[in-house]
C-alpha cells in the first residue's frame, strides 16, 4: 500500500513538473510587469474602475515547423484544425506573396526579430496578416519576428477588423518589429484585450497622412509596454479612436511630420500614459480633439466626442511644435511630467485637467472660447 501511494505521488509530481516545463517553453509569452506606481495612482484617481487586459491562452504541445519557402497559411490552418498550437517560423526570410489569414488558438513565433523575417511579396494588396469580421478570433500570440513591408501599394502589416457583437479578443504581440508598410503598421478595429510588449512599429504610413504606425479603432482593454512608434512616414505614431481602458507604459514616439498621439471620438476614456516619451513632432505631440468621427467637419465641443479620464504620469513631452492641444477633456491629470516645447506646452479649451508636480517650461494656455484657439493649430485635423 505504501509503495503504491509513493508511486502515485511520484507520478503526480512528474506531471506537475512536466506541466510547468510545458508552460515555460521558448514559445510561451511573458507577462508584462506593471510598475507599482501605476496601480497606486490608478487607485487614487479612479478607485477600482480601470479594467485591465486578459491574457491569451496558449496550446504549446502541438508544434508545426515552417521553413522559408514553405506555406505559413497551411501550417496555421493545420494547427487550428487540430485545436490549437504553435506555428514555429524558422530563421530566414519568408516571402509573403499572399495575405496570411490568422486564426484562433495560434501562437505564431519566430527565432527572433533579427532572424525570422516576413517580407512583403508581390501578391499582397491588402495586408500581410489579416483577420476579417467573421469568424471571431481569440487567443492569438505573435512573437519573436519581423514583419517588413516594401512601402508599395496601400498594404497593412497587421489588419484586424471585428464586430461589436463578436469582437476579436486576447491578441498579443511580443518582441516583434512591424516596419515599412505603406498603410498602417498595425490596425485593430473592434478588438478587445490587446497586448503589445517590447515591439517596434516604425516607418509605416508612406501611402498618406491617414495611415499610422499603430491605429486603434473601437477597442477596449489595451496594454502597451516598451513599444516604439517613432518615425511614421506621413501619419501619426499612434491613434487611439474610441478606445477605453488603455495603459501605455514606457513607450516612445519620435520625429513625426504631423502629430504624435491622437485620442478622440466617443467611448474614449480611462487612458493612462506612464513614462511615455514624445518628441520631435512637427505638429502636436498629444492631440486630443473633440471630434465626431462620422461628422468630423462640423465643429463640436460635446465632451462625448473627446477622451475623458486621462492620466499622464512621468511623461516627457519635449521638443515638439506644440506639446498637447486638448478640447473638452475632463476629469484628467498631468502628474510628475515634464513639458518643454516650441510654442505651447498645453493648450486646453473647455477642459478640466489638474496639474500635479509637473514642469511646463514653455507655459500653458487655457481657452474658454474657440476664438482664442491658435489659428495655426487646425481645429479639425
Secondary structure, DSSP 4 states (H G I P E B T S, - for coil): -HHHHHHHHHHHHHHHHHHHHHTTSTTS--PPPPPHHHHHHHHHHHTT------PPP---S-EEEE-TTS-HHHHHHHHHHTT-EEEEE-SEEEEESSPEEP-TTEEEE-S-TTTEEEEE-TT-SSEEEEE-SSS--EEEEEEEEEEE--S-SS-EEEEEE-BTTB-EEEEEEEEEEEE--SS-SEEEESEEEEEEES-EEES--TT-TT--SEEEES-EEEEEES-B----SSS-SEEEES-EEEEEES-EEEEESS-SEEEESTT-EEEEEES-EEEEESSEEEEE----TTSTTS----GGGS-EEEEEES-EEESSSEEEEEES--SEEEES-EEE-SSEEEEEES--EEEES-EESS-EEEESSGGGS-TTS-TT-
